[in-house]
Amino acid sequence: MALMVLLYGVDIVLHPLGPVVSELFQKFASSSVCFGAAALCVMKARVSEGERAAWWLFGLAMALWGGATVYYSIFLWNREVLPIPSIADGLWLAFYLPAYAALFLLMRKRAASFGRSAWLDALVGGLGVGGAGAAVVFQSVLDNSTGTALATATNLAYPIGDIGLLALVVAAVTVTGWKGSGVWRWIASAFAMFAVTDCVWLVQISRGAYAVGGVLDLGWPAAFLLVGLAAWRTDSRGRPSERLRVAMVVPAISGFTALALLVLGYFIRSNPVALTLATASIIVMLVRLYLAVRDNSRMLAHSRVEAMTDALTGLGNRRQLAVDLAAQVDDLDPAHPLVLTLFDLDGFKHYNDTFGHPAGDQLLTRLGGRLTDLVVNRGTAYRMGGDEFCMLWVCPDGDEASIITMEAAAVAALSERGEAFSIGSSHGSVLLPQEASDAEDALGIADRRMYIRKRGGRVSAGQQSADVLQRALAECDSSLDDHLCNVAQLAYASALRLGIPIEDAEVARQTAQLHDVGKVAIPDAILNKPEPLDAAEWAFIKRHTIIGERIISAAPSLSVVAKLVRSTHERHDGRGYPDGLLGADIPLISRIVSVCDSYDAMVTARAYRDARSAPSAIAELRCCAGTQFDPDIVEAVIGALEAGEGAPHVPRPKDPVTDRITARRQAL
């Protein structure tokens, strides 16, 4: 087939074969290629499961056109006056019906997943091309038609068939994309080439400009060759993004074409068919635009709902809570306060680890549903993420008993027990506007209260280990117990003032509890030595933070605390030990503990000096800010002290023996 088309093209351009062979090529080359394409289509139909009917119809269309060409070549080639219509006309026109049906079946098969919008895009493209074709081809044939009404109808049937075929190809390309399939590219190219060739031939015939054996005659066999290649190729799928690009470009071009036809219709004569198709294209394009705007509005609304909704439970998420709080905070009535209650599940991690994440998701969904049922008609339930829930509700009278009752009911709703598990919850509430004036403050207060309850009702493994180590240290030196407790409380309060999350503030508390644990490894001979220590003894003493790190690291749950304890004797100016860290290289929590430890040491009486007053100790901290201490942390610690958030210092009676040992230990 390809060789036949090649030889035909060479003969058309160069005429090397002589008049007799050239005439044979002109008569039968096109039909030979056409029958070859029909055979390949039939073979494709026999092996293709999902598109068998389409390929049978392609084969029938090719056979009809080939039969018409053979009949014309044998019986009508040399006649000066052609009968219109003839048997060849009947076969040629019959070609369009199976060609339409085959294209439609192939398009429907490959565009089954596309929605209404894609089909409207296809209709816009098809109508636009149809209108342009009708304006050029249909009008030319109509203007130059002579003879009987039947002859005129036959002549007009060809441009109608070609324009319809071209419109169908454009519509199919719009839906499926030009690169949607390897087979489809060849089919679309073939019928587009056929329709364009036939339309140009019709215009030339109507104007008396057609010459047999010209380059135009190569268009039909080339189109049939492409159909044969399409049947011969294996299918391949392209990228969906290609269809999106075609779906935007083709309707846009078609719409502008239709608009141009309507505008030109006011200045030059246009046939009614072209104007009707152009008008229909504009109408469909407007309908498509309306549907696109409506669908985009729905998608935007849906995306907003999704952005504000927890996908697992269907409750509002943290973003929705922030929006609801911001909307209600300006219209709060103190007589009917708004209550924000945060919940954190207890035991959920164990449940997840025991039964698996799918079971954990189901549990969260059940608990979220119960919380929603509890606050119906009174407020809204939210899932904040993970195992945290929230409810925002109105307390009609602001009575504390009503709030406690509601909290207890919510805790019960978020509880579930079985043979191998127990799920409860810790909670924290805040009243608006009495206790907070904006959403951020309300969330912060409720969060702190929730974690205070969680910490009070459940002691973590890390805290248990920290308590054991502190107890061991207190047994070695009972005076250190008060010191460590004071430093721990002040470090926790200072960390919160610096904006550290409450979980990290707990780490600061544990670090302060254990920052001196390495001193248990220092021999009493060094601690109790009345003379000044030599360089070797000081070097040994300065290793107590490294020793403390090793001791604490034995508890895996305190691995983070162990590293922080190592750095509690570093200085802001880099002159500390054991690593000589400078400024921000020192961990933040270690810097906090260092300041708190120094303050408590100053306000505690020693054998060799009296305790300093709080104002004097604060002045000393400020004096050392920027050298020994981080200035920002100094101010945070002072703020906590002035607000009464540190532990009150209770002076102890002096004991010369124990004070000498304590002084040496705390001087480290």
Residue pairs with C-beta under 8 A, 6 or more apart in sequence:
1 32
1 33
1 36
1 37
1 224
1 225
1 228
2 225
4 29
4 32
4 33
4 36
4 221
5 29
5 33
5 218
5 221
5 222
5 225
7 25
7 29
8 25
8 29
8 30
8 218
8 221
9 218
10 16
11 17
11 21
11 22
11 25
12 213
12 214
12 215
12 217
12 218
13 215
15 22
17 25
22 213
26 212
26 213
26 217
27 73
27 77
28 70
28 73
29 221
30 66
30 69
30 217
30 220
30 221
30 224
31 66
31 67
31 69
31 70
31 73
32 66
33 221
33 224
33 225
33 228
34 62
34 63
34 65
34 66
34 69
34 220
34 221
34 224
35 62
35 63
35 66
36 224
36 228
37 62
37 224
37 225
37 227
37 228
37 231
38 58
38 59
38 60
38 62
38 63
38 66
39 59
40 227
40 228
40 231
40 232
41 55
41 56
41 58
41 59
41 62
41 227
41 228
41 231
42 55
42 56
42 59
43 231
44 55
44 58
44 231
44 232
45 52
45 53
45 55
45 56
45 59
46 52
48 55
50 109
51 105
51 106
51 109
53 105
54 102
54 103
54 105
54 106
54 109
55 102
55 231
57 98
57 99
57 101
57 102
57 105
58 98
58 99
58 102
58 187
58 227
58 231
60 98
61 95
61 96
61 98
61 99
61 102
62 224
62 227
64 91
64 92
64 94
64 95
64 98
65 91
65 92
65 95
65 224
67 91
68 87
68 88
68 89
68 90
68 91
68 92
68 95
69 88
71 87
71 88
71 91
72 86
72 88
75 87
75 88
76 82
76 83
76 86
76 88
84 147
84 150
84 151
84 154
84 155
85 150
85 151
85 154
89 154
92 158
93 154
93 157
93 158
93 161
95 161
96 161
96 164
96 165
99 165
99 191
100 164
100 165
100 168
103 165
103 168
103 169
103 172
103 187
103 191
104 168
106 172
106 184
106 187
107 168
107 171
107 172
107 175
107 176
110 175
110 176
110 180
110 181
110 184
111 118
111 119
111 172
111 175
111 176
114 175
114 176
114 243
116 291
117 288
117 291
117 292
117 295
118 174
118 175
118 243
118 247
119 175
120 284
120 287
120 288
120 291
121 174
121 175
121 247
121 250
121 251
121 288
122 170
122 171
122 172
122 174
122 175
123 171
123 284
124 174
124 250
124 251
124 254
124 255
124 281
124 284
124 285
124 288
125 167
125 170
125 171
125 173
125 174
125 250
125 251
125 254
126 167
126 168
126 170
126 171
126 174
126 254
127 167
127 254
127 258
127 277
127 278
127 280
127 281
127 284
128 170
128 251
128 253
128 254
128 255
128 257
128 258
128 277
128 278
128 281
129 163
129 166
129 167
129 170
129 254
129 257
130 163
130 164
130 166
130 167
130 277
130 281
131 257
131 258
131 261
131 274
131 275
131 276
131 277
131 278
131 280
131 281
132 257
132 261
132 274
133 159
133 162
133 163
133 166
133 167
133 199
134 159
134 163
134 271
134 273
134 274
134 277
135 261
135 270
135 271
135 274
135 278
136 199
136 203
137 159
137 162
137 163
137 199
137 202
137 203
138 156
138 159
138 160
138 163
138 271
138 273
138 274
139 270
139 271
139 274
140 202
140 203
140 206
140 207
141 155
141 156
141 158
141 159
141 202
141 203
141 206
142 156
142 271
143 206
144 206
144 207
145 151
145 152
145 155
145 156
145 206
146 152
155 206
158 198
158 202
159 199
159 202
162 194
162 195
162 198
162 199
162 202
163 195
163 199
165 191
165 194
165 195
166 191
166 192
166 195
166 196
166 199
168 191
169 188
169 191
169 192
169 195
170 192
170 250
170 254
172 184
172 188
173 188
173 246
173 250
174 246
174 247
174 250
174 251
175 243
175 247
176 184
176 243
177 238
177 240
177 242
177 243
177 244
177 245
177 246
177 247
178 185
178 188
178 242
178 246
179 185
179 238
179 239
179 242
180 237
180 238
180 242
180 243
181 235
181 236
181 237
181 238
182 233
182 234
182 235
182 236
182 238
183 230
183 233
183 234
183 235
183 236
184 230
186 226
186 227
186 229
186 230
186 233
187 226
187 227
187 230
189 226
190 223
190 224
190 225
190 226
190 227
190 230
191 223
191 227
193 219
193 222
193 223
193 226
194 219
194 220
194 223
194 224
196 219
197 216
197 219
197 220
197 223
198 219
198 220
200 216
200 219
201 210
201 216
201 219
204 210
204 216
210 216
251 285
251 288
254 281
254 285
255 281
255 282
255 285
257 278
257 281
258 277
258 278
258 279
258 281
258 282
258 285
259 278
259 282
261 270
261 274
261 275
261 278
262 275
262 278
262 279
262 282
264 270
265 274
265 275
265 278
307 319
308 316
308 317
308 319
308 320
308 323
309 315
309 316
309 317
309 320
310 316
310 317
310 368
310 382
310 383
310 385
312 361
312 364
312 365
312 368
312 383
313 364
313 365
313 368
313 369
313 383
314 368
315 368
315 371
315 372
315 381
315 382
315 383
315 389
316 324
316 380
316 381
316 382
316 383
317 382
317 383
317 384
317 385
318 382
318 384
318 385
320 382
321 382
321 384
321 390
321 392
322 439
324 380
324 392
325 340
325 392
325 439
325 442
325 443
326 439
328 338
328 392
329 338
329 432
329 433
329 437
329 438
329 439
329 442
332 338
332 432
332 433
334 398
334 433
334 434
335 397
335 398
336 394
336 395
336 396
336 397
336 398
337 394
337 395
337 398
337 431
337 432
337 433
337 434
338 392
338 393
338 394
338 395
338 431
338 432
338 433
339 379
339 392
339 393
339 394
339 395
339 403
339 406
339 429
339 430
339 431
339 432
340 390
340 391
340 392
340 429
340 430
340 432
340 442
340 443
340 446
341 390
341 391
341 392
341 393
341 406
341 407
341 410
341 427
341 428
341 429
341 446
342 384
342 388
342 389
342 390
342 427
342 428
342 429
342 443
342 446
342 447
342 450
343 371
343 388
343 389
343 390
343 391
343 410
343 411
343 414
343 425
343 426
343 427
343 450
344 387
344 388
344 425
344 426
344 427
344 450
344 451
344 454
345 367
345 387
345 388
345 389
345 414
345 423
345 424
345 425
346 423
346 424
346 425
346 426
346 454
346 457
346 458
347 421
347 422
347 423
347 424
348 360
348 363
348 387
348 423
349 387
350 421
351 359
351 360
351 363
351 421
351 423
352 359
352 360
354 420
354 421
355 421
363 416
363 423
364 383
364 387
366 416
367 389
367 413
367 414
367 416
367 423
368 381
368 383
368 389
370 413
370 414
371 381
371 389
371 391
371 410
371 413
371 414
372 381
373 413
374 381
374 391
374 409
374 410
374 413
375 381
375 391
375 393
375 410
378 393
378 394
379 391
379 392
379 393
379 394
380 391
380 392
380 393
381 389
381 390
381 391
382 389
382 390
382 391
382 392
383 389
383 390
384 390
389 414
389 425
391 410
393 406
395 402
395 403
395 406
395 431
396 402
398 431
398 434
403 429
403 431
407 427
407 429
410 425
410 427
411 424
411 425
411 427
414 423
414 424
414 425
415 423
415 424
415 425
416 423
417 423
426 450
426 451
426 453
426 454
426 457
426 458
427 449
427 450
427 453
428 445
428 446
428 447
428 448
428 449
428 450
428 451
428 452
428 453
429 446
429 449
430 436
430 442
430 445
430 446
430 449
432 442
435 442
435 445
436 442
436 445
447 502
448 496
448 502
451 502
451 503
455 506
459 467
460 557
461 555
461 557
462 510
462 555
462 557
462 558
462 561
463 506
463 510
465 555
465 557
465 558
466 510
466 513
466 514
466 558
466 561
467 513
469 513
469 514
469 517
469 551
469 552
469 555
470 481
470 484
470 513
470 514
470 517
472 517
472 520
473 480
473 481
473 484
473 514
473 516
473 517
473 519
473 520
474 480
474 481
474 484
476 519
476 520
477 519
477 661
477 662
477 665
479 652
479 658
479 662
480 516
480 519
480 662
480 665
480 666
482 650
482 652
483 516
483 600
483 601
483 604
483 666
484 512
484 513
484 514
484 515
484 516
485 513
485 647
486 600
486 646
486 647
486 649
487 512
487 513
487 515
487 593
487 596
487 597
487 600
488 509
488 510
488 512
488 513
489 509
489 645
489 646
489 647
490 512
490 596
490 599
490 600
490 637
490 640
490 641
490 645
490 646
490 647
491 508
491 509
491 511
491 512
491 589
491 592
491 593
491 596
492 505
492 506
492 508
492 509
492 512
493 640
493 643
493 645
493 646
494 508
494 592
494 595
494 596
494 633
494 636
494 637
494 639
494 640
495 504
495 505
495 508
495 509
495 589
495 592
496 502
496 505
497 636
497 639
497 640
497 645
498 588
498 592
498 632
498 633
498 636
500 508
500 588
500 589
504 589
507 560
507 561
507 564
507 589
508 589
508 592
508 593
510 558
510 561
511 561
511 564
511 565
511 568
511 589
511 590
511 593
512 593
512 596
512 597
514 548
514 552
514 558
514 561
514 565
515 545
515 548
515 565
515 568
515 593
515 597
516 544
516 548
516 665
516 666
516 668
517 548
517 551
517 552
517 565
518 543
518 544
518 545
518 546
518 547
518 548
518 549
518 551
518 565
519 527
519 544
519 548
519 665
519 668
520 551
521 544
521 547
521 551
522 540
522 541
522 544
522 665
522 668
524 661
526 533
526 537
526 540
526 541
526 664
527 661
527 664
527 665
528 660
528 661
528 664
529 537
529 664
530 660
533 541
541 668
542 569
542 577
542 578
542 668
543 578
544 668
545 565
545 566
545 567
545 568
545 569
545 577
545 578
546 566
546 578
548 562
548 565
548 566
549 562
549 563
549 565
549 566
550 562
552 558
552 561
552 562
552 565
553 559
553 562
563 587
564 587
564 589
564 590
564 593
565 590
566 578
566 579
566 590
567 579
567 581
567 586
567 587
567 590
568 590
568 593
568 594
568 597
569 576
569 577
569 578
569 594
569 668
570 576
570 577
570 579
570 580
570 581
570 586
570 590
570 591
570 594
571 594
571 627
571 628
571 629
572 582
572 583
572 586
572 591
572 626
572 627
572 628
572 629
572 630
573 582
573 626
573 627
573 628
574 580
574 581
574 582
574 583
576 586
583 630
586 630
588 633
591 629
591 630
591 633
592 633
592 636
592 637
594 628
594 629
595 621
595 629
595 630
595 633
595 634
595 637
596 637
596 646
598 621
598 624
598 628
598 629
599 617
599 618
599 621
599 637
599 641
600 649
601 666
602 611
602 612
602 616
602 617
602 620
603 611
603 612
603 613
603 614
603 617
603 649
604 611
604 649
604 652
604 666
605 611
605 651
605 652
605 654
605 659
606 659
606 662
606 663
607 654
607 656
607 659
607 660
607 663
608 663
611 649
611 651
612 620
614 641
614 649
618 638
618 641
621 629
621 634
621 637
621 638
622 634
622 638
624 634
625 631
625 634
625 635
640 646
